[in-house]
Each structure stands twice: as structure tokens, then as C-alpha cells.
Amino acid sequence: MAIPTALVPHIVVPRLELLSEARTRGAECVWGSERLTGATAIDLGVHTDNGVHWYPRACRRCTKAAVRAARDTHPARCTECKGPTALCDTRRALHELLLELRR
């Protein structure tokens, strides 16, 4: 599974320099210490830190938590998401991704 490219900037990952080598190369979850395989890893897209491109991966549990946080904090930074029923396309997509991760 991969995070849609348009949503990648909304999901906060740790800074590259704070991570172990196993986490920077995608062998372990970027947020936790879970070992990842091709079948269990979720691709978090390309990120750039200090000019270095890297490709973090994560486990499903940690990805759900990060997507939930992105969805829940998004309205504070979005002029379209004011009020409990006003959702922009980004927040709606984050919510749909969260539902997909729960399956």
C-alpha cells in the first residue's frame, strides 16, 4: 500500500537525522521499531530533508495514527474546513484513507 502523493505533505514524519539507518532505508517503521516486509510496509512517499531524498515506510498501526492526526489537525490550517460539516477535498481524502487503513 502507498499513501496517495497529494496526501504525503499532510502526514508528519520524523526528521531524517533523528532516525536509525534501518528506519531511513525502510526496513523498520519510521515511527516504531516494527520490522517491515514488502507485504507489511506502507510507502509514505518521497520526502526531502536538507536536500536528501528518502522514502520512509511504516506499519499499518502507526500509519493509521499519523493519518488520524493529519485529518484531525487539518481544519486548523485550512480555510475551507471551518465548522463541523465543512470538509475540503484534502480532509475528505485523509478520512477516506483512514477508513481504508482500518480494513
N, C-alpha and C positions, 0 to 999 in steps of 0.2 A: 504494500500500500504506500502511496505517496500523498503528501499534502498538496492540494492544488496551488500552483505557483502564485496566484493572486492573494492567497491567504498567508503565505510564508512570512511576509513582513509583519504580520499581526501577532505571530507566535514568538514569544520571547525565549531565546535560548541563552545558556551561559556564554560568557566571553571565551573565546578560543584559548587565551593564555591561562585560563583557570582550570582547564581540563587535562586529564591524563591522556597519554598517547592512545590508549585503547578507545577512549571516548571520541577523540578527534578523528580517528580513522573509521569509526562506526562499528567497532567490534563490541562495544558496550553502549548502553543507553546514555544519551548525552546528559540526562538528569539523574540517573541512578546507576547502579553497578550491574544491572542485568546484562548477561551475555546475550548477544543478538545473532540471529542467523538470517539468511535470505528470506526465510519463511516468517520470522517473527518481527523483523525490523520494519519500522515505518520511516520512510525517507522524508526528511524535513526540508528538502530543497537545498539550493546553494546559498551559502552565507559568505560574506566578505568581512574580515576583521583585519584592520591595518594592511590592506592590500592583499591579504592571503585569502584565497577561495577555499572553502572547506564544505563538506557535505555531511552534516550531522544526521544521525539516525536515533530512533528511540523505541522503547517498548510501548505497547498499547496503553497500559495503565498510566504511564507518565504523559503520554501524548494526550490522552483524554483530559487529564488535569490541566495541561497547558492550553488546550483548545477551550476548555471551560473558562479558564481565567481570561483568555483573549476575548471570548464572547461577552463575559460579564463586565469587563473593564472598557470595552469598546465605546459604549454610549457616552462616556465622559469626554471622549476625544472627537466625537462625531456630531456635526450639526444636524444631521438627518435623524438621529436616534433619540430625539428628545421626547420624553413621555413613555409610558409603559407599552403603548401599542405601536409606536413609530419605529420601524426597523428598516435600516438601509440594506442594500444588497450584501454588503460585507458581513454584517451581523447575522443576517439570514443564512448566509453561506457557512459561517462559523457554527451556527446552531445545527444546520444540516450535517456538517462534518462530525459534530459531537454525537449526533444520533447514529451516524454510520459507525463510529468507533465503539458504540455501545453494543452493536450486534455481535 
